[in-house]
Amino acid sequence: MSDYDFRKSTYSSGDAHGECVEVARNIPTTVAVRDSKYSDGPILLAAPGAWTPFLHSLHSGRP
């Protein structure tokens, strides 16, 4: 059982077959991300200090 408390991203589509991302930020040292359609699938783990710059780069279109 995972300690991560996943929540659907506000940027995910409402379509059950669309792009659905869940993010867990309840563990201070880790941000966890997964595809909501595959809840038993892989989880991407990131350091909190890297998460905000990553989101900003997505919004700005920079790699």
Secondary structure, DSSP 8 states (H G I E B T S, - for coil): ------EE-TTS-S-TTS--EEEEEEETTEEEEEEGGGTTS--EEE-HHHHHHHHHHHHHT--
